[in-house]
Amino acid sequence: MSSCASRGFGGLPIAVATLVPCLALVCSAQMFAPAPEAAAKVLSLDGDVSVLRNDTPWALNVGDQVQLQQVIVTGRDGYAKFQVSDGSTFEVFPNSNLIFRKNPGNWRDLLDVLVGKVRIHIQKLGGQPNNNRVLTPTAVISVRGTTFDVAVNDDDETTIVSVEEGVVDVRHALRPSETKTLNAGESIHIYRDQPLAQSTVDKGAVVRKILQGLRDAAFTMATHTPAHPGSGLPGGPTLSGQTPSTPPPPSPPPPAGPPPPPN
């Protein structure tokens, strides 16, 4: 047999030429196979929460895992909390749509929030910074170990970033601009058609959050107070101006009449 007959394309031996595409398929499968350490696990869930698979929503349950590049969608009553392998967590609130680790080549790009609200806690690694990014249509948010909220308006893609703990760097995703640093208790609005330099940092976010928390606690106490003696409604509290009362004693029996005359 001639040397040409024993060689395939590009002068490679036939056996080697046959193995090349097979090896490519194996490598491709390994590259895109789901990796447990790359996934997000559902810790808690309530209401309508699903993940899109081939544009079809699949309901999630506690313990399920969301893989790279999958889209998480919540309905009007949907809420879920997820955890990734480094201990960081993110909560997804109603009417939200986001992509988990859209860029598989960089796990530091944690979320792409398209619309809705999320709360993110980035866990530090051995006390050291843990760099992550969250992206929206109008903002790039860089964090190193913090707790913060991100909300994206469905109408005009305005992004609101509020920091509860730690430090967050924010820059505009569409317009060249400087980076603004937010500390605990600060928030900022990022508008699609406005440079970041024109957005002012709001330093009153923590005060508003405390007041909202007090209002929520007061409402919870008012609606879950146990019954009190004499309350007007079973199971409800005594209302203002209402005093507990005891029922009046029964009326005494009527006096006996005169005895009948003797026969």
C-alpha positions in Angstrom: 0.0 0.0 0.0 1.3 3.4 -0.9 2.1 6.0 1.7 -0.6 8.2 0.3 -3.3 5.5 0.8 -2.4 5.1 4.4 -2.8 8.8 5.1 -5.9 10.9 5.5 -6.6 14.6 5.1 -3.7 16.9 5.9 -1.2 14.0 5.7 -2.4 12.5 9.0 -2.6 8.7 9.3 -6.2 7.5 8.8 -6.5 6.2 12.4 -5.4 9.6 13.8 -7.7 11.4 11.4 -10.6 9.3 12.6 -9.9 9.9 16.2 -9.7 13.7 15.9 -13.4 14.4 15.6 -14.2 11.9 18.3 -11.8 13.6 20.7 -13.4 16.9 19.8 -16.8 15.6 20.7 -15.6 14.3 24.0 -13.9 17.6 24.9 -17.0 19.5 23.9 -19.2 17.3 26.1 -16.8 17.8 29.0 -16.8 21.6 28.5 -20.5 22.0 28.4 -21.6 19.3 30.8 -23.4 20.6 34.0 -20.9 21.1 36.8 -22.4 20.9 40.3 -20.0 23.5 41.7 -21.2 25.9 39.0 -24.9 25.5 39.8 -27.2 27.4 42.1 -29.2 25.4 44.5 -32.8 26.3 45.6 -32.8 26.8 49.4 -36.4 28.0 49.8 -39.2 28.8 47.4 -42.8 30.1 47.4 -45.3 30.7 44.6 -44.6 30.6 40.9 -40.8 30.1 40.2 -39.5 28.4 37.1 -36.5 28.0 34.9 -36.6 28.1 31.1 -35.5 25.0 29.2 -35.7 25.5 25.4 -38.1 28.5 26.1 -40.4 26.2 28.1 -40.9 27.0 31.8 -40.2 24.2 34.2 -41.3 24.6 37.8 -38.6 24.6 40.4 -38.7 23.0 43.8 -36.5 23.2 46.9 -33.3 21.3 46.3 -33.3 21.7 42.5 -30.2 23.1 40.8 -30.1 25.9 38.2 -27.3 25.5 35.7 -25.1 28.0 33.8 -26.9 30.3 31.3 -30.4 29.2 32.5 -33.1 31.8 32.8 -35.0 32.1 36.1 -38.5 33.6 36.0 -40.9 34.4 38.9 -44.6 35.1 38.7 -46.7 37.6 40.6 -46.4 35.6 43.8 -43.0 34.0 43.1 -40.0 34.1 45.5 -36.9 31.9 45.8 -33.6 31.9 47.5 -30.5 30.3 45.8 -27.0 29.4 47.0 -23.9 28.9 45.0 -20.8 26.8 45.9 -18.9 29.5 47.7 -21.8 30.2 50.1 -23.0 33.3 48.4 -26.8 33.6 48.1 -29.3 35.5 46.0 -33.0 36.1 46.5 -35.4 36.6 43.6 -38.6 38.5 44.1 -41.9 38.5 42.2 -42.2 39.5 38.5 -38.4 39.0 37.9 -36.5 37.6 34.9 -32.7 36.9 35.1 -29.9 34.8 33.7 -27.7 32.8 36.0 -24.0 33.0 35.0 -24.7 34.0 31.4 -21.0 34.0 30.6 -19.8 30.4 31.3 -16.2 31.4 30.8 -16.3 33.7 33.9 -18.3 32.5 36.9 -17.6 35.9 38.5 -20.5 37.3 36.3 -23.1 36.0 38.7 -26.4 37.4 37.4 -27.8 39.3 34.5 -30.9 40.9 35.8 -33.3 41.8 33.0 -36.2 42.9 35.0 -37.4 42.7 38.6 -35.7 42.7 41.9 -33.0 40.6 43.6 -31.1 40.7 46.8 -27.6 39.4 46.8 -25.2 38.4 49.6 -21.6 37.8 48.4 -19.8 35.6 50.9 -16.2 36.6 51.6 -13.6 33.8 51.2 -11.6 33.3 54.4 -12.1 37.0 55.2 -10.8 38.0 51.8 -12.7 39.8 49.0 -14.8 37.7 46.7 -15.1 39.6 43.4 -18.4 39.2 41.6 -20.4 41.2 39.1 -24.1 41.7 38.6 -25.2 43.1 35.2 -28.4 44.9 34.1 -29.4 46.5 30.8 -28.1 49.8 32.2 -25.5 49.0 35.0 -22.4 47.0 35.8 -22.2 46.3 39.5 -18.9 45.1 41.0 -18.8 43.7 44.5 -16.2 42.0 46.8 -18.3 40.8 49.7 -21.4 42.6 50.6 -25.2 42.5 50.8 -27.2 44.7 48.3 -30.4 45.0 46.3 -30.8 45.5 42.6 -34.1 46.5 41.0 -34.7 46.9 37.2 -37.8 48.8 36.0 -39.7 47.0 33.3 -40.7 50.2 31.5 -37.4 52.1 30.9 -34.7 49.7 32.3 -33.8 52.1 35.1 -31.6 50.3 37.6 -31.7 51.0 41.4 -28.8 49.7 43.5 -29.1 49.8 47.3 -26.3 48.7 49.6 -27.2 47.2 53.0 -23.7 46.1 54.0 -20.2 46.5 52.5 -19.1 48.4 49.4 -20.4 48.3 45.8 -18.9 49.9 42.7 -21.3 50.9 39.9 -20.8 52.1 36.4 -23.1 52.7 33.4 -23.4 49.8 31.0 -24.2 51.9 27.9 -22.4 55.3 28.4 -18.7 55.8 29.2 -18.6 57.2 32.7 -16.8 57.2 35.9 -17.3 54.5 38.6 -19.4 55.5 41.6 -18.8 53.7 45.0 -21.7 53.0 47.3 -21.3 52.3 51.0 -23.7 50.8 53.4 -27.0 52.8 53.5 -26.5 54.4 50.1 -28.4 53.9 46.8 -28.3 55.2 43.3 -30.5 55.3 40.2 -29.0 54.5 36.8 -31.0 55.8 33.9 -30.7 54.5 30.4 -30.3 58.0 28.7 -28.4 59.8 31.5 -24.7 59.6 32.3 -23.9 58.2 35.7 -22.2 61.5 36.6 -25.6 63.1 36.7 -27.0 60.5 39.2 -26.6 61.5 42.8 -25.9 59.0 45.6 -28.8 58.8 48.0 -27.5 58.4 51.6 -30.9 57.8 53.2 -31.6 54.3 52.1 -31.0 52.7 55.5 -33.3 55.1 57.3 -36.1 54.3 54.9 -35.4 50.5 55.2 -35.6 50.8 59.0 -38.9 52.7 58.8 -40.3 50.1 56.4 -39.2 47.3 58.7 -40.9 49.0 61.7 -44.1 49.4 59.6 -44.0 45.7 58.6 -43.4 44.6 62.2 -46.3 46.8 63.5 -48.6 45.3 60.8 -47.6 41.8 61.7 -48.2 42.4 65.4 -51.6 44.0 64.8 -52.8 41.1 62.6 -51.4 38.3 64.8 -52.3 39.5 68.3 -53.9 36.7 70.4 -57.4 37.1 71.8 -57.9 39.2 75.0 -60.7 38.7 77.5 -63.7 40.8 76.6 -62.6 41.6 73.1 -65.3 42.5 70.7 -64.2 40.0 68.1 -63.0 36.4 68.7 -59.3 36.3 68.4 -58.9 40.0 68.0 -57.4 42.7 70.2 -59.4 45.0 72.5 -60.2 48.1 70.5 -59.6 51.6 71.6 -62.4 52.8 73.9 -63.6 49.3 74.5 -63.4 47.9 78.0 -63.8 44.3 79.0 -67.1 43.6 80.6 -68.6 40.7 82.5 -72.2 39.5 81.8 -74.8 40.6 84.3 -75.9 38.0 86.9 -79.2 36.2 86.2 -82.4 37.8 87.5 -83.8 36.4 90.8 -86.9 34.2 90.4 -90.3 35.9 91.1 -91.7 35.7 94.7 -94.0 32.8 95.5 -97.8 33.6 95.7 -100.1 33.2 98.8 -101.0 29.6 99.6 -104.4 28.4 98.4 -107.4 28.6 100.9 -108.2 25.4 102.9 -111.2 23.3 101.7 
